[in-house]
Amino acid sequence: MRTWVHERKFCMPVRPLPPNPSLDHLKHQASDLLHAHAARDPGAAQRLREFHPRFFGAADNEIFRAQLKRSDAHLAIAREYGFPSWPRLKTHIEQPALANRLDLPHHERIEEPDFRRAVDLLDTGDISGLRAHLKRRPGLTSQRVTFEGGNYFRNPTLLEFVAENPVRHGKLPSNIVEVARVILDASPSPPDQAALDETLMLVATGSVPRECRVQVPLIQLLCDRGAAPNSALQASVLLDEHEAARALIEYRAPITLPVAAGLGLAEDFLRLFPSSTSDERHLALTMAADLGHIEIVRLLLDAGEDPNRYNPVGGHSHTTPLHQAAWRGHEEIVQLLVERGALLDMKDLLWDGDPAGWAHHGGKTQIEAYLRARMEDRRRPC
């Protein structure tokens, strides 16, 4: 149940379309969302906040006061499945093309032959072949390809393929740092800042670069070439990529309240807390509960943070802190949240599971038993 923050990288995980999606069924889902909004369902507010651009950052009451049209529900449903609009989702279903084959890895969905050739050379670590190919087609370094049906990697440049995130092969060539350098050297000056920052984000949150022991060298190369280290720090902490986080901090990425909460940096947390914003404290509770820092969780609850809000956009936003702590196996944090009134029957927005179900999924049998016992206690009449 790993989740992803950032318009592309860290939003709520998108729902996968079934093999033979039905437009009528998706229309029914839009109707259900309209009804849930009319019923002031907090889950509907969270989904709209995440997937409808008009409601980004809006409070529940503001979302419930707004008039919601059927076209609004269609847009939210389309984005919930990883498509930018209802017409694009409709086209995917009615007129599928190679780029729409969601069952294929991304490189096999590339229709432009020269870009596909460049990715193939990258994947095999063919430095001389890649250098010659980019010399013949210099525009490839700034070209983007379009993928739909996912919550990130939607419009990547060639450079972004060096991160192997999303996973395509499960490995990287041993000379991938030199491959990245070839692409950067062939790129126009100044470089595409968005591509640099997005590549850094993908590398810093990718398991394959870490497992291949190239995560930190790639981070160093990208930061030396102008990528902003602060653009990836929060994401790397949230996804428990601590080695990447340390490398980014060495490049002077500033430590924020959520970062301090996620890394368990108590002194930094206490220093930053008095001037922190409500949004920062909300995300800090998410990260401390998810990553196991009970004293920081306690401090945030003491300061009035609500354990029953869905986590914010940018931090496992389909769940609550109790879901994440239960799945991770943080027994003391689970008990603390329950003692402070965390709801035991609140469902996540993607798999419709309660915290006990998440503990079961994570193999945390003691936590599951504790949560189910507390549910029974709360059902008993006084």
DRENDO-1510 file (C-alpha; in Angstrom, 1 decimal, always signed):
<recs>
REC; n; res; u; v; w
REC; 1; MET; +0.0; +0.0; +0.0 .
REC; 2; ARG; +2.7; +2.5; -0.9 .
REC; 3; THR; +1.4; +5.8; -1.9 .
REC; 4; TRP; +2.7; +8.7; -3.7 .
REC; 5; VAL; +2.7; +13.6; -3.1 .
REC; 6; HIS; +3.2; +16.4; -5.7 .
REC; 7; GLU; +0.7; +16.8; -8.6 .
REC; 8; ARG; +2.5; +14.0; -10.4 .
REC; 9; LYS; +4.5; +12.1; -7.8 .
REC; 10; PHE; +2.6; +12.2; -4.6 .
REC; 11; CYS; -1.1; +12.3; -5.1 .
REC; 12; MET; -3.5; +9.7; -3.9 .
REC; 13; PRO; -2.8; +6.4; -5.9 .
REC; 14; VAL; -5.1; +6.4; -8.9 .
REC; 15; ARG; -7.6; +3.7; -9.3 .
REC; 16; PRO; -6.7; +1.1; -11.9 .
REC; 17; LEU; -9.2; +0.7; -14.7 .
REC; 18; PRO; -10.5; -2.9; -15.1 .
REC; 19; PRO; -9.4; -4.8; -18.3 .
REC; 20; ASN; -12.6; -3.9; -20.1 .
REC; 21; PRO; -13.8; -0.7; -18.6 .
REC; 22; SER; -17.4; +0.4; -19.0 .
REC; 23; LEU; -18.2; +4.1; -19.5 .
REC; 24; ASP; -21.7; +3.5; -18.1 .
REC; 25; HIS; -20.2; +2.1; -14.9 .
REC; 26; LEU; -17.9; +5.2; -14.6 .
REC; 27; LYS; -21.0; +7.4; -15.1 .
REC; 28; HIS; -22.6; +5.6; -12.2 .
REC; 29; GLN; -19.5; +6.3; -10.1 .
REC; 30; ALA; -19.8; +10.0; -10.9 .
REC; 31; SER; -23.5; +9.9; -9.8 .
REC; 32; ASP; -22.4; +8.2; -6.5 .
REC; 33; LEU; -19.9; +11.0; -6.0 .
REC; 34; LEU; -22.6; +13.6; -6.5 .
REC; 35; HIS; -24.8; +11.9; -3.9 .
REC; 36; ALA; -21.9; +11.6; -1.4 .
REC; 37; HIS; -21.2; +15.3; -1.8 .
REC; 38; ALA; -24.8; +16.1; -1.2 .
REC; 39; ALA; -24.7; +13.9; +1.9 .
REC; 40; ARG; -21.6; +15.8; +3.2 .
REC; 41; ASP; -19.5; +12.7; +3.2 .
REC; 42; PRO; -15.9; +13.6; +4.3 .
REC; 43; GLY; -14.6; +11.0; +1.9 .
REC; 44; ALA; -16.3; +12.8; -1.0 .
REC; 45; ALA; -14.7; +16.1; +0.1 .
REC; 46; GLN; -11.3; +14.4; +0.2 .
REC; 47; ARG; -11.6; +13.0; -3.3 .
REC; 48; LEU; -12.7; +16.3; -4.7 .
REC; 49; ARG; -9.9; +18.1; -2.9 .
REC; 50; GLU; -7.4; +15.6; -4.4 .
REC; 51; PHE; -8.8; +15.3; -8.0 .
REC; 52; HIS; -10.8; +18.4; -8.9 .
REC; 53; PRO; -8.5; +21.4; -9.5 .
REC; 54; ARG; -11.2; +23.9; -8.3 .
REC; 55; PHE; -11.2; +22.3; -4.8 .
REC; 56; PHE; -7.4; +21.9; -4.3 .
REC; 57; GLY; -6.7; +23.1; -0.7 .
REC; 58; ALA; -10.3; +23.8; +0.1 .
REC; 59; ALA; -11.8; +22.9; +3.5 .
REC; 60; ASP; -14.6; +20.4; +3.8 .
REC; 61; ASN; -17.3; +23.0; +4.5 .
REC; 62; GLU; -16.2; +25.0; +1.5 .
REC; 63; ILE; -16.5; +22.0; -0.7 .
REC; 64; PHE; -19.9; +21.1; +0.6 .
REC; 65; ARG; -21.2; +24.6; +0.1 .
REC; 66; ALA; -20.1; +24.6; -3.6 .
REC; 67; GLN; -22.6; +23.5; -6.2 .
REC; 68; LEU; -21.3; +20.4; -7.9 .
REC; 69; LYS; -22.4; +19.7; -11.4 .
REC; 70; ARG; -22.3; +16.4; -13.2 .
REC; 71; SER; -19.4; +17.7; -15.3 .
REC; 72; ASP; -17.5; +18.3; -12.1 .
REC; 73; ALA; -18.1; +14.7; -11.0 .
REC; 74; HIS; -17.0; +13.4; -14.4 .
REC; 75; LEU; -13.7; +15.4; -14.2 .
REC; 76; ALA; -13.0; +14.1; -10.7 .
REC; 77; ILE; -13.7; +10.5; -11.7 .
REC; 78; ALA; -11.4; +10.8; -14.8 .
REC; 79; ARG; -8.6; +12.3; -12.7 .
REC; 80; GLU; -9.1; +9.6; -10.1 .
REC; 81; TYR; -8.3; +7.1; -12.8 .
REC; 82; GLY; -5.2; +9.0; -14.0 .
REC; 83; PHE; -6.7; +10.9; -17.0 .
REC; 84; PRO; -6.7; +14.7; -17.3 .
REC; 85; SER; -10.3; +15.0; -18.4 .
REC; 86; TRP; -13.5; +13.0; -19.0 .
REC; 87; PRO; -13.1; +13.2; -22.8 .
REC; 88; ARG; -9.6; +11.7; -22.5 .
REC; 89; LEU; -10.9; +8.9; -20.4 .
REC; 90; LYS; -13.7; +8.4; -22.9 .
REC; 91; THR; -11.3; +8.3; -25.8 .
REC; 92; HIS; -9.1; +5.7; -23.9 .
REC; 93; ILE; -12.1; +3.4; -23.6 .
REC; 94; GLU; -13.6; +3.9; -27.1 .
REC; 95; GLN; -10.5; +4.4; -29.2 .
REC; 96; PRO; -7.6; +2.6; -27.5 .
REC; 97; ALA; -4.1; +3.2; -28.9 .
REC; 98; LEU; -0.7; +1.8; -28.1 .
REC; 99; ALA; +0.0; +4.6; -25.6 .
REC; 100; ASN; -3.2; +3.6; -23.8 .
REC; 101; ARG; -2.1; +0.0; -23.2 .
REC; 102; LEU; -1.9; +0.2; -19.4 .
REC; 103; ASP; -0.8; -3.4; -19.2 .
REC; 104; LEU; +2.5; -2.6; -20.9 .
REC; 105; PRO; +5.6; -1.1; -19.3 .
REC; 106; HIS; +6.0; +2.6; -20.3 .
REC; 107; HIS; +8.8; +2.1; -22.8 .
REC; 108; GLU; +6.7; -0.3; -24.8 .
REC; 109; ARG; +4.0; +2.3; -25.0 .
REC; 110; ILE; +6.2; +4.9; -26.8 .
REC; 111; GLU; +5.0; +5.4; -30.4 .
REC; 112; GLU; +7.6; +7.8; -31.6 .
REC; 113; PRO; +10.5; +5.6; -32.9 .
REC; 114; ASP; +13.4; +7.9; -32.3 .
REC; 115; PHE; +12.4; +8.5; -28.7 .
REC; 116; ARG; +11.8; +4.8; -28.2 .
REC; 117; ARG; +15.3; +4.1; -29.6 .
REC; 118; ALA; +16.8; +6.5; -27.1 .
REC; 119; VAL; +15.1; +4.8; -24.2 .
REC; 120; ASP; +16.3; +1.4; -25.5 .
REC; 121; LEU; +19.9; +2.7; -25.6 .
REC; 122; LEU; +19.5; +4.2; -22.1 .
REC; 123; ASP; +18.2; +0.9; -20.8 .
REC; 124; THR; +21.1; -1.1; -22.1 .
REC; 125; GLY; +23.7; +1.4; -21.0 .
REC; 126; ASP; +24.9; +1.9; -24.6 .
REC; 127; ILE; +26.7; +5.2; -24.0 .
REC; 128; SER; +28.4; +5.5; -27.5 .
REC; 129; GLY; +25.1; +4.6; -29.2 .
REC; 130; LEU; +23.1; +7.0; -27.1 .
REC; 131; ARG; +25.6; +9.9; -27.6 .
REC; 132; ALA; +25.5; +9.4; -31.4 .
REC; 133; HIS; +21.7; +9.1; -31.5 .
REC; 134; LEU; +21.3; +12.3; -29.5 .
REC; 135; LYS; +23.8; +14.1; -31.8 .
REC; 136; ARG; +21.7; +13.2; -34.8 .
REC; 137; ARG; +18.4; +14.1; -32.9 .
REC; 138; PRO; +19.3; +16.8; -30.4 .
REC; 139; GLY; +15.7; +17.7; -29.9 .
REC; 140; LEU; +15.1; +14.4; -28.1 .
REC; 141; THR; +16.5; +15.7; -24.9 .
REC; 142; SER; +13.7; +18.3; -24.6 .
REC; 143; GLN; +10.9; +16.2; -26.1 .
REC; 144; ARG; +8.2; +14.8; -23.8 .
REC; 145; VAL; +6.0; +11.7; -24.3 .
REC; 146; THR; +2.5; +11.4; -22.9 .
REC; 147; PHE; +1.3; +8.6; -20.8 .
REC; 148; GLU; -2.2; +8.5; -19.2 .
REC; 149; GLY; -3.8; +6.2; -16.6 .
REC; 150; GLY; -1.3; +6.8; -13.8 .
REC; 151; ASN; -0.7; +9.3; -11.0 .
REC; 152; TYR; +2.8; +10.3; -12.1 .
REC; 153; PHE; +5.2; +9.9; -15.0 .
REC; 154; ARG; +2.6; +11.4; -17.3 .
REC; 155; ASN; +4.8; +13.6; -19.5 .
REC; 156; PRO; +8.4; +12.5; -18.9 .
REC; 157; THR; +11.5; +13.7; -20.8 .
REC; 158; LEU; +14.2; +11.2; -21.7 .
REC; 159; LEU; +16.2; +12.1; -18.6 .
REC; 160; GLU; +13.4; +10.9; -16.3 .
REC; 161; PHE; +13.7; +7.4; -17.6 .
REC; 162; VAL; +17.1; +7.0; -15.8 .
REC; 163; ALA; +15.3; +6.7; -12.5 .
REC; 164; GLU; +13.5; +3.4; -13.4 .
REC; 165; ASN; +10.5; +4.8; -11.4 .
REC; 166; PRO; +7.9; +3.6; -12.2 .
REC; 167; VAL; +9.6; +0.2; -12.4 .
REC; 168; ARG; +9.9; -1.1; -16.0 .
REC; 169; HIS; +12.8; -3.6; -15.8 .
REC; 170; GLY; +13.5; -3.8; -12.1 .
REC; 171; LYS; +17.2; -3.0; -12.7 .
REC; 172; LEU; +19.4; -0.3; -14.1 .
REC; 173; PRO; +22.6; -0.5; -16.1 .
REC; 174; SER; +25.7; -0.3; -14.0 .
REC; 175; ASN; +26.8; +2.9; -15.9 .
REC; 176; ILE; +23.5; +4.7; -15.5 .
REC; 177; VAL; +25.2; +7.7; -13.9 .
REC; 178; GLU; +27.3; +8.1; -17.0 .
REC; 179; VAL; +24.2; +7.6; -19.2 .
REC; 180; ALA; +22.5; +10.4; -17.3 .
REC; 181; ARG; +25.5; +12.6; -17.8 .
REC; 182; VAL; +25.4; +12.0; -21.6 .
REC; 183; ILE; +21.8; +13.1; -21.7 .
REC; 184; LEU; +22.5; +16.2; -19.6 .
REC; 185; ASP; +25.5; +17.1; -21.8 .
REC; 186; ALA; +23.3; +16.8; -24.9 .
REC; 187; SER; +20.6; +18.9; -23.4 .
REC; 188; PRO; +20.1; +22.6; -24.2 .
REC; 189; SER; +21.5; +25.3; -21.9 .
REC; 190; PRO; +19.9; +26.3; -19.6 .
REC; 191; PRO; +18.5; +22.9; -18.8 .
REC; 192; ASP; +14.8; +22.2; -18.3 .
REC; 193; GLN; +14.4; +22.9; -14.6 .
REC; 194; ALA; +11.1; +21.0; -14.4 .
REC; 195; ALA; +12.7; +17.9; -15.9 .
REC; 196; LEU; +15.7; +18.1; -13.6 .
REC; 197; ASP; +13.6; +18.5; -10.5 .
REC; 198; GLU; +11.2; +15.7; -11.6 .
REC; 199; THR; +14.1; +13.3; -12.3 .
REC; 200; LEU; +15.5; +14.1; -8.9 .
REC; 201; MET; +12.2; +13.4; -7.3 .
REC; 202; LEU; +11.9; +10.0; -9.2 .
REC; 203; VAL; +15.5; +9.0; -8.2 .
REC; 204; ALA; +15.1; +10.1; -4.6 .
REC; 205; THR; +11.9; +8.1; -4.1 .
REC; 206; GLY; +12.8; +5.1; -6.3 .
REC; 207; SER; +13.6; +1.7; -4.8 .
REC; 208; VAL; +15.5; +0.5; -7.9 .
REC; 209; PRO; +18.1; +3.2; -7.8 .
REC; 210; ARG; +18.7; +2.5; -4.1 .
REC; 211; GLU; +18.9; -1.3; -4.6 .
REC; 212; CYS; +21.3; -0.8; -7.5 .
REC; 213; ARG; +23.4; +1.6; -5.3 .
REC; 214; VAL; +23.2; +4.5; -7.7 .
REC; 215; GLN; +20.6; +6.6; -5.9 .
REC; 216; VAL; +23.1; +8.9; -4.1 .
REC; 217; PRO; +25.4; +9.2; -7.1 .
REC; 218; LEU; +22.5; +10.2; -9.4 .
REC; 219; ILE; +21.3; +12.7; -6.7 .
REC; 220; GLN; +24.7; +14.2; -6.6 .
REC; 221; LEU; +24.9; +14.5; -10.4 .
REC; 222; LEU; +21.5; +16.0; -10.7 .
REC; 223; CYS; +22.0; +18.5; -7.9 .
REC; 224; ASP; +25.4; +19.5; -9.4 .
REC; 225; ARG; +23.6; +20.2; -12.7 .
REC; 226; GLY; +21.0; +22.4; -11.1 .
REC; 227; ALA; +18.2; +20.3; -9.7 .
REC; 228; ALA; +16.7; +21.8; -6.6 .
REC; 229; PRO; +17.3; +19.5; -3.6 .
REC; 230; ASN; +14.3; +20.9; -1.7 .
REC; 231; SER; +12.0; +19.7; -4.5 .
REC; 232; ALA; +12.6; +16.0; -3.5 .
REC; 233; LEU; +13.3; +16.0; +0.3 .
REC; 234; GLN; +9.8; +15.8; +1.6 .
REC; 235; ALA; +8.9; +13.0; -0.8 .
REC; 236; SER; +12.0; +11.0; +0.0 .
REC; 237; VAL; +11.3; +11.2; +3.7 .
REC; 238; LEU; +7.6; +10.3; +3.3 .
REC; 239; LEU; +8.5; +7.2; +1.3 .
REC; 240; ASP; +11.2; +6.2; +3.8 .
REC; 241; GLU; +14.2; +6.7; +1.5 .
REC; 242; HIS; +16.4; +8.0; +4.3 .
REC; 243; GLU; +19.7; +7.6; +2.4 .
REC; 244; ALA; +18.3; +9.9; -0.3 .
REC; 245; ALA; +17.0; +12.3; +2.3 .
REC; 246; ARG; +20.4; +12.6; +3.9 .
REC; 247; ALA; +22.1; +13.2; +0.6 .
REC; 248; LEU; +19.5; +16.0; -0.2 .
REC; 249; ILE; +20.1; +17.6; +3.2 .
REC; 250; GLU; +23.8; +17.6; +2.5 .
REC; 251; TYR; +23.0; +19.7; -0.6 .
REC; 252; ARG; +21.3; +22.1; +1.8 .
REC; 253; ALA; +17.7; +21.1; +1.3 .
REC; 254; PRO; +16.0; +22.9; +4.2 .
REC; 255; ILE; +14.4; +20.9; +7.0 .
REC; 256; THR; +10.7; +21.7; +7.3 .
REC; 257; LEU; +8.4; +20.7; +10.1 .
REC; 258; PRO; +7.0; +17.6; +8.2 .
REC; 259; VAL; +10.6; +16.5; +7.3 .
REC; 260; ALA; +11.6; +16.9; +11.0 .
REC; 261; ALA; +8.6; +14.9; +12.0 .
REC; 262; GLY; +9.3; +12.1; +9.5 .
REC; 263; LEU; +12.9; +11.8; +10.4 .
REC; 264; GLY; +12.3; +12.1; +14.1 .
REC; 265; LEU; +14.4; +15.2; +14.5 .
REC; 266; ALA; +13.0; +16.4; +17.8 .
REC; 267; GLU; +15.1; +19.5; +18.2 .
REC; 268; ASP; +14.4; +20.7; +14.7 .
REC; 269; PHE; +10.7; +19.9; +15.2 .
REC; 270; LEU; +10.5; +21.9; +18.5 .
REC; 271; ARG; +12.4; +24.8; +16.9 .
REC; 272; LEU; +10.0; +24.9; +13.8 .
REC; 273; PHE; +6.7; +24.2; +15.5 .
REC; 274; PRO; +5.9; +27.7; +16.9 .
REC; 275; SER; +6.0; +29.3; +13.5 .
REC; 276; SER; +4.5; +26.4; +11.6 .
REC; 277; THR; +1.3; +26.5; +9.6 .
REC; 278; SER; -1.8; +24.4; +10.0 .
REC; 279; ASP; -1.0; +22.5; +6.7 .
REC; 280; GLU; +2.5; +21.8; +8.0 .
REC; 281; ARG; +1.2; +20.4; +11.2 .
REC; 282; HIS; -1.4; +18.2; +9.4 .
REC; 283; LEU; +1.3; +16.7; +7.2 .
REC; 284; ALA; +3.7; +16.3; +10.2 .
REC; 285; LEU; +1.2; +14.2; +12.0 .
REC; 286; THR; +0.9; +12.0; +8.9 .
REC; 287; MET; +4.6; +11.5; +8.6 .
REC; 288; ALA; +5.3; +11.0; +12.3 .
REC; 289; ALA; +2.5; +8.4; +12.6 .
REC; 290; ASP; +3.6; +6.6; +9.5 .
REC; 291; LEU; +7.3; +6.5; +10.3 .
REC; 292; GLY; +7.1; +5.7; +14.0 .
REC; 293; HIS; +7.9; +8.8; +16.0 .
REC; 294; ILE; +5.6; +8.6; +18.9 .
REC; 295; GLU; +6.7; +11.6; +20.9 .
REC; 296; ILE; +6.2; +13.9; +17.9 .
REC; 297; VAL; +2.7; +12.3; +17.4 .
REC; 298; ARG; +2.0; +13.0; +21.0 .
REC; 299; LEU; +3.1; +16.7; +20.7 .
REC; 300; LEU; +0.9; +17.2; +17.7 .
REC; 301; LEU; -2.1; +15.6; +19.3 .
REC; 302; ASP; -1.5; +17.7; +22.5 .
REC; 303; ALA; -1.5; +20.8; +20.2 .
REC; 304; GLY; -4.9; +19.9; +18.9 .
REC; 305; GLU; -4.3; +18.0; +15.7 .
REC; 306; ASP; -7.3; +15.9; +14.7 .
REC; 307; PRO; -6.5; +12.2; +14.3 .
REC; 308; ASN; -9.7; +11.7; +12.3 .
REC; 309; ARG; -8.9; +13.9; +9.3 .
REC; 310; TYR; -7.8; +12.2; +6.2 .
REC; 311; ASN; -4.1; +12.8; +5.6 .
REC; 312; PRO; -3.4; +15.8; +3.5 .
REC; 313; VAL; -2.9; +15.9; -0.2 .
REC; 314; GLY; +0.8; +15.2; -0.4 .
REC; 315; GLY; +0.8; +12.5; +2.2 .
REC; 316; HIS; -1.1; +9.2; +1.9 .
REC; 317; SER; -4.2; +11.2; +1.4 .
REC; 318; HIS; -6.5; +8.2; +1.0 .
REC; 319; THR; -5.9; +7.2; +4.6 .
REC; 320; THR; -5.8; +8.5; +8.2 .
REC; 321; PRO; -2.8; +8.4; +10.6 .
REC; 322; LEU; -4.3; +5.3; +12.2 .
REC; 323; HIS; -4.4; +3.4; +8.9 .
REC; 324; GLN; -0.7; +4.1; +8.3 .
REC; 325; ALA; +0.4; +3.3; +11.8 .
REC; 326; ALA; -1.5; +0.1; +11.9 .
REC; 327; TRP; -0.1; -1.1; +8.5 .
REC; 328; ARG; +3.5; -0.1; +9.5 .
REC; 329; GLY; +3.2; -1.9; +12.8 .
REC; 330; HIS; +3.7; +1.0; +15.2 .
REC; 331; GLU; +1.8; -0.5; +18.1 .
REC; 332; GLU; +2.4; +2.3; +20.7 .
REC; 333; ILE; +1.3; +5.0; +18.2 .
REC; 334; VAL; -1.8; +2.9; +17.3 .
REC; 335; GLN; -2.7; +2.8; +21.0 .
REC; 336; LEU; -2.0; +6.5; +21.5 .
REC; 337; LEU; -4.2; +7.4; +18.5 .
REC; 338; VAL; -7.0; +5.2; +19.8 .
REC; 339; GLU; -6.8; +6.7; +23.3 .
REC; 340; ARG; -7.1; +10.1; +21.7 .
REC; 341; GLY; -10.3; +9.2; +19.9 .
REC; 342; ALA; -9.2; +8.0; +16.5 .
REC; 343; LEU; -12.2; +6.4; +14.7 .
REC; 344; LEU; -11.8; +2.6; +14.3 .
REC; 345; ASP; -14.3; +2.2; +11.5 .
REC; 346; MET; -13.1; +4.9; +9.2 .
REC; 347; LYS; -12.5; +3.5; +5.7 .
REC; 348; ASP; -9.7; +4.4; +3.4 .
REC; 349; LEU; -10.7; +5.9; +0.0 .
REC; 350; LEU; -9.0; +3.4; -2.3 .
REC; 351; TRP; -9.6; -0.1; -0.9 .
REC; 352; ASP; -12.4; +0.7; +1.5 .
REC; 353; GLY; -10.5; -0.8; +4.4 .
REC; 354; ASP; -10.6; +0.1; +8.1 .
REC; 355; PRO; -7.4; +0.3; +10.2 .
REC; 356; ALA; -7.8; -3.3; +11.5 .
REC; 357; GLY; -8.0; -4.4; +7.8 .
REC; 358; TRP; -4.8; -2.5; +7.1 .
REC; 359; ALA; -3.1; -4.2; +10.0 .
REC; 360; HIS; -4.2; -7.5; +8.7 .
REC; 361; HIS; -2.9; -6.7; +5.2 .
REC; 362; GLY; +0.4; -5.7; +6.7 .
REC; 363; GLY; +0.6; -8.9; +8.7 .
REC; 364; LYS; +0.5; -7.1; +12.1 .
REC; 365; THR; -1.7; -9.6; +13.9 .
REC; 366; GLN; -1.3; -8.1; +17.4 .
REC; 367; ILE; -2.4; -4.7; +16.2 .
REC; 368; GLU; -5.3; -6.2; +14.3 .
REC; 369; ALA; -6.4; -8.1; +17.4 .
REC; 370; TYR; -6.1; -4.9; +19.5 .
REC; 371; LEU; -8.1; -2.8; +17.1 .
REC; 372; ARG; -10.8; -5.4; +16.7 .
REC; 373; ALA; -11.1; -5.7; +20.5 .
REC; 374; ARG; -11.4; -1.9; +20.8 .
REC; 375; MET; -14.1; -1.9; +18.1 .
REC; 376; GLU; -16.1; -4.5; +20.1 .
REC; 377; ASP; -15.6; -2.4; +23.3 .
REC; 378; ARG; -17.0; +0.7; +21.6 .
REC; 379; ARG; -20.0; -1.2; +20.3 .
REC; 380; ARG; -21.0; -2.4; +23.7 .
REC; 381; PRO; -23.7; -0.3; +25.4 .
REC; 382; CYS; -22.5; +1.6; +28.5 .
</recs>
